Amino acid sequence: MHDLMHDLAESISGDECLRMECGVSRTIPKIARHLSWILDEENPISLKVLYKFKSLRSFLVGVNSLNPPPIINDALKELTCLQVLDLSFTRIEKLPDSIGNLKHLRYLDLSCTMIDRLPESVTNLCNLQTLCMDFCVKLKGLPKGVQREWLSDRRVEGHEEHQRKIHISGLKNVQNIEEAKEANLKDKKYLDELVLEWDGYDNSEDGMVNDETVLEGLQPHTNLKNLQIFAYGGVSFPSWIGHLFNLTSITFEDCRKCERLLPPDIHLPSLRELTLRLCPKLEAFPEANPLPALTKLEIIGCEKLSTLPLLSSLCDLRLGRCGEKLLSLSVPCLTSLSILTIERFESLRSLPHGLLKPLTDLQRLNIGWSDDLKCWSTEGWLQDLPSLQHLEIYSCHNLESLANGEGGGGFPPHSKL
């Protein structure tokens, strides 16, 4: 299927988009606008062939070796119409001054190269919108001519002084805490968003311990606002989460061994959004409420989670593929809710008695993908929701009625089904 889609894409793009590979002879049409070129040290290709294609808009350079690609200085002098230039992973050590000739350049990716400095001529790139420099480990700093005003109009990724977001994947390949600390996340005080991804599981006990050790070494600066962790194999999360007082959003997804959500005595005063997906062994929140500002909570695929603390500021709750105990014990206590979504409760035949009655501020109720749901169990439940404005029911194929017996009543004023 992948090959078929590739062939379809090529047929649609025609000769405007080309992919060149080493050892494959192919003529470049004069109408080519977007070119991807894979270089190989065993089959060197001169970039001089590009000089006559002055109308190229996008140029992506790849390498199948660890050696630097051919010098691109002369090529950049000629390709003055470029809008996208991707030199990531090429291990190029120096960016030529001729980069400043690319007046139309909008996107420049130098990630994972061996560049140690940028030429002053980058300040001539008046149309540049995005400059990527992730994992440029030898980069010492930005040119003196790069002023704060220049940076404020552009998205700069990867430079320690201005990096706002970091996404680290493949963490299962990190061997120990020392390697993790090399990321130096603790000193990146401008970092707003951090995404950590393991990309797979090691089911052994050693694998679990290693994941916990690696995550401990990836402690970010306390200024962090958004934390996302995917496919983490540890049983618990590190204590440094309790020191991220500026966090406004957390996502934990596919953490299948995690049993404890937050360390004891944690307090996150700024956290407004929390997302928990596919954490089947997660059993409980801390007993005390460590999340006084939480307004939005999503819990999907956490079957063992049975209770929630009293979240006095919570306005938006989404529950899916969880146990009915969580639904019946926790929801009635969350009286500040204005939006409630209940999805994929496959064995749910009717809503628990008294579930909705305390939710007098509820304005929107969504229920979906629950084929066993047949009816509401409480008569007159609509009158219990005086603020309800919107009711949406979807993919509940066996639902027979909105009230069990007579007396179901009509909708509150201004409500919408």
Stockholm file with secondary structure:
# STOCKHOLM 1.0

chainA/1-417         MHDLMHDLAESISGDECLRMECGVSRTIPKIARHLSWILDEENPISLKVLYKFKSLRSFLVGVNSLNPPPIINDALKELTCLQVLDLSFTRIEKLPDSIGNLKHLRYLDLSCTMIDRLPESVTNLCNLQTLCMDFCVKLKGLPKGVQREWLSDRRVEGHEEHQRKIHISGLKNVQNIEEAKEANLKDKKYLDELVLEWDGYDNSEDGMVNDETVLEGLQPHTNLKNLQIFAYGGVSFPSWIGHLFNLTSITFEDCRKCERLLPPDIHLPSLRELTLRLCPKLEAFPEANPLPALTKLEIIGCEKLSTLPLLSSLCDLRLGRCGEKLLSLSVPCLTSLSILTIERFESLRSLPHGLLKPLTDLQRLNIGWSDDLKCWSTEGWLQDLPSLQHLEIYSCHNLESLANGEGGGGFPPHSKL
#=GR chainA/1-417 SS CHHHHHHHHHHHHTTSEEEECTTCCCCCCTTCCEEEEEECTTSCCCGGGGTTCTTCCEEEEEESSSSCCCCCHHHHHHCTTCSEEECTTSCCCCCCGGGGGCTTCCEEECTTCCCCCCCGGGGGCTTCCEEECTTCTTCCCCCTTCCHHHHHTSEEESCTTTCCEEEECCGGGCCSHHHHHTTCGGGCTTCCEEEEECCSCCCSHHHHHHHHHHHHHTCCCTTCCEEEEESCCCSBCCGGGGGCTTCCEEEEESCTTCCBSSCTTCCCTTCCEEEEESCTTCCBCCSSCCCTTCCEEEEESCTTCCCCCCCTTCCEEEEESCCHHHHHHHGGGCTTCSEEEEECCTTCCEECTTSSTTCTTCCEEEEESCTTCCEESSTTGGGGCTTCCEEEEESCTTCCCSSSSSCCCCCCTTCBC
#=GC SS_cons         CHHHHHHHHHHHHTTSEEEECTTCCCCCCTTCCEEEEEECTTSCCCGGGGTTCTTCCEEEEEESSSSCCCCCHHHHHHCTTCSEEECTTSCCCCCCGGGGGCTTCCEEECTTCCCCCCCGGGGGCTTCCEEECTTCTTCCCCCTTCCHHHHHTSEEESCTTTCCEEEECCGGGCCSHHHHHTTCGGGCTTCCEEEEECCSCCCSHHHHHHHHHHHHHTCCCTTCCEEEEESCCCSBCCGGGGGCTTCCEEEEESCTTCCBSSCTTCCCTTCCEEEEESCTTCCBCCSSCCCTTCCEEEEESCTTCCCCCCCTTCCEEEEESCCHHHHHHHGGGCTTCSEEEEECCTTCCEECTTSSTTCTTCCEEEEESCTTCCEESSTTGGGGCTTCCEEEEESCTTCCCSSSSSCCCCCCTTCBC
//
